[in-house]
Amino acid sequence: MEDQKAKKSIFKKWWFWVIVVLVLFIILGSSGSKNTNNTAQQNQNNSAQQQSYTRVTAPDLAAEYKANQVAADDKYKNKTIEVSGTIYNIGKDILDAPYVILSGTDMVTNIQCMFDKSDQSQLTSLAKDTKIVLRGKVSGQVVFNVLLNNCSIVK
């Protein structure tokens, strides 16, 4: 008779649970990017022209979150800010919501700006390694990235 190794169930493999946790973080992080009320968005755009926003560079924002997440959340979380930086990546999450990632302090900590699906056409003209200014509401740090929702292009 042959000795066969007992095959582990996929639920007992460590890498399976790492993937599950990462997928959950991505889903939870992008769930706030949906905006179904167009009049609320128009009102926000009109008031945005009259308001001044906190302006910060992507590397500075990432550095603040890396140095002290609690202090950075106190300063930025749930506030709409304008962040300037260099485009590191342009893509879609697993729920098909478009995003732009700005280079942060290192290869790990970046700024991820989530856009509404209806804004997807605005992102087609963007290119990696170009400078941009984006406006969005800070949701805090998710995994390694600082997440901004309801983003729009300022310039």
Buried (B, 14 or more C-beta within 10 A) or exposed (E): EEEEEEEEEEEEEEEEEEEEEEEEBBEEBBBBBEBEEEEEBEEBEEEBEEEEBEEBBBBBBBBBBBEEBEEBBEBBBEEBBBBBBBBBEBEBBEEEBBBBBBBBBEEEBBBBBBBBEEBEEBBEEEEEEEEBBBBBBBBBBBEBBBBBBBBBBBE
